[in-house]
């Protein structure tokens, strides 16, 4: 009878250790995934959409490309790419509303967007886009030929948003620098009470 209890205790102990190991491995993997950003210098990409219906912050975009903007004669335009997920509910609503009603009278047309590119220390670049509309939207599936079909890599369903705006204001935020003679070069980060983009520039 004693041997039976010993064996039961050993089996219970074994599975307890196995369960603890599995949980700790899962936790470590989750922490690693959240803490590591898949970009050089750990630059994070954050987009905040300001609709008349409300604001939506999205941190799951992987790609931000500026297509037009610095040339003042052309309307500013940019694109965002990201894996299909549930983090873009209002942006999806805006995409549908603008497609079905391009008159500009729906609650999602002419929205503003803030794009932030940041490292661990501070926001390095902040792009302000005003009076925007979605010009194009499509989904494509990315894969690595036979590698994906063999199960070595995964299929990636990626959403593409192309957005055109009327206003564009770039802000490059840098810490103040000191010249060789000791004088301080002012920067946009010195303007702590700035309220508009013009406040960042003398």
C-alpha positions in Angstrom: 0.0 0.0 0.0 2.9 2.3 0.9 4.5 1.6 -2.5 1.3 2.6 -4.3 1.3 6.0 -2.5 4.9 6.5 -3.3 4.4 5.9 -7.0 1.3 8.2 -7.0 3.4 10.9 -5.3 6.2 10.5 -7.8 3.8 10.7 -10.8 2.1 13.8 -9.3 5.4 15.4 -8.6 6.7 14.7 -12.1 3.6 16.2 -13.8 3.7 19.2 -11.4 7.3 19.9 -12.4 6.4 19.4 -16.1 3.5 21.9 -15.8 5.6 24.5 -14.0 8.3 24.2 -16.7 5.7 24.6 -19.5 4.2 27.7 -17.8 7.5 29.3 -17.2 8.6 28.7 -20.8 5.4 30.2 -22.1 5.7 33.2 -19.8 9.3 33.8 -20.9 8.3 33.6 -24.6 5.5 36.0 -24.1 7.7 38.5 -22.2 10.4 38.2 -24.9 7.8 38.8 -27.7 6.5 41.9 -26.0 9.8 43.4 -24.9 11.7 42.9 -28.2 10.7 45.1 -31.1 11.4 43.7 -34.6 13.3 46.7 -35.9 16.9 48.1 -35.9 17.6 50.2 -32.8 14.3 49.0 -31.3 12.3 51.8 -33.0 8.6 51.4 -32.3 5.9 52.6 -34.7 2.7 54.1 -33.2 -0.2 55.6 -35.2 -3.0 57.6 -33.6 -6.1 58.2 -35.8 -8.3 61.1 -34.8 -11.8 60.5 -36.3 -14.9 62.6 -35.6 -16.3 59.4 -34.1 -13.3 59.1 -31.7 -9.6 58.3 -31.5 -7.9 55.0 -32.1 -4.2 54.2 -31.3 -2.6 51.4 -33.3 0.8 49.9 -32.4 0.6 46.8 -34.6 1.7 48.3 -37.9 5.1 47.0 -39.0 5.7 49.3 -42.0 5.3 53.1 -42.5 6.3 54.6 -45.8 6.1 58.2 -46.7 5.1 58.5 -50.4 4.7 62.3 -50.7 4.8 65.2 -48.3 8.1 67.1 -48.3 7.3 68.7 -51.7 4.8 71.3 -50.8 3.3 71.3 -54.3 2.0 67.7 -53.9 -0.5 66.4 -51.3 1.1 64.4 -48.5 0.6 60.7 -48.7 1.8 57.7 -46.7 1.1 54.0 -46.3 0.9 51.6 -43.4 1.2 47.8 -43.5 0.4 45.4 -40.8 -0.7 41.8 -40.1 -4.5 41.3 -40.1 -5.7 41.5 -36.5 -8.4 43.0 -34.3 -6.5 46.2 -33.3 -7.8 48.4 -36.1 -11.6 48.4 -35.6 -12.3 52.1 -36.2 -9.8 52.2 -39.1 -11.7 49.4 -40.7 -15.0 51.2 -40.2 -13.4 54.3 -41.7 -12.2 52.3 -44.7 -15.6 50.9 -45.4 -17.4 54.2 -44.8 -15.1 56.2 -47.1 -15.3 53.5 -49.8 -19.1 53.5 -49.8 -19.5 57.3 -49.4 -16.7 59.2 -51.0 -18.6 62.5 -50.7 -16.7 63.3 -47.4 -19.9 63.6 -45.4 -19.5 60.5 -43.3 -18.1 60.6 -39.7 -14.8 59.1 -40.7 -13.7 61.4 -43.6 -11.1 64.1 -43.2 -9.5 62.6 -40.1 -6.1 63.5 -38.6 -3.2 61.1 -38.0 -0.2 61.3 -35.6 2.7 59.0 -36.5 5.4 58.4 -33.8 8.7 56.7 -34.3 10.3 56.2 -30.9 13.2 54.4 -29.3 13.6 53.6 -25.6 14.6 57.1 -24.6 12.1 59.4 -26.4 10.0 60.1 -29.4 12.5 60.8 -32.1 10.2 61.6 -35.0 6.6 62.8 -35.0 4.6 63.3 -38.2 1.3 65.2 -38.0 -1.1 64.6 -40.9 -4.3 66.6 -41.2 -7.5 66.2 -43.2 -6.8 62.7 -44.4 -8.8 60.1 -46.4 -8.1 56.5 -47.3 -7.1 56.4 -51.0 -6.5 52.7 -51.2 -6.8 49.5 -49.2 -6.0 45.9 -50.0 -4.9 42.7 -48.4 -2.1 40.4 -49.7 -0.7 37.1 -48.5 3.1 37.0 -48.2 4.8 33.6 -48.2 8.2 32.1 -49.0 7.4 29.8 -51.8 8.0 26.1 -50.9 9.3 27.0 -47.5 5.9 28.2 -46.4 4.1 25.3 -48.0 6.5 22.9 -46.3 5.6 24.4 -42.9 9.1 26.0 -42.3 7.6 29.5 -42.4 4.1 30.9 -42.1 1.7 32.6 -44.4 1.3 36.3 -43.5 -1.9 38.1 -44.4 -1.0 41.8 -44.5 -3.3 44.8 -44.8 -2.1 47.9 -46.8 -3.6 51.3 -46.1 -2.7 54.2 -48.4 -3.7 57.5 -47.0 -3.7 61.0 -48.6 -3.9 64.2 -46.6 -4.1 68.0 -47.0 -1.7 69.0 -44.2 1.7 67.6 -43.2 4.0 68.8 -40.4 7.3 66.8 -39.6 8.8 67.2 -36.2 12.3 65.7 -35.5 12.8 65.8 -31.8 16.4 65.8 -30.7 18.2 66.6 -27.4 20.1 69.9 -27.2 23.7 69.8 -28.4 26.6 71.9 -27.3 29.1 73.4 -29.8 32.9 73.3 -29.3 32.8 76.8 -27.6 30.3 75.6 -25.1 27.2 77.3 -26.5 24.0 75.4 -26.5 22.2 74.6 -29.8 18.4 74.8 -29.1 16.3 71.9 -30.4 12.6 71.1 -30.6 12.8 69.2 -27.3 13.5 72.5 -25.5 10.0 73.7 -26.4 8.3 72.0 -23.5 5.1 74.0 -23.7 4.7 73.9 -27.5 1.1 73.4 -28.5 1.2 73.6 -32.3 3.8 72.5 -34.8 4.9 76.1 -35.5 6.0 76.4 -31.8 8.8 74.0 -32.5 10.5 76.3 -35.0 11.8 79.8 -34.4 
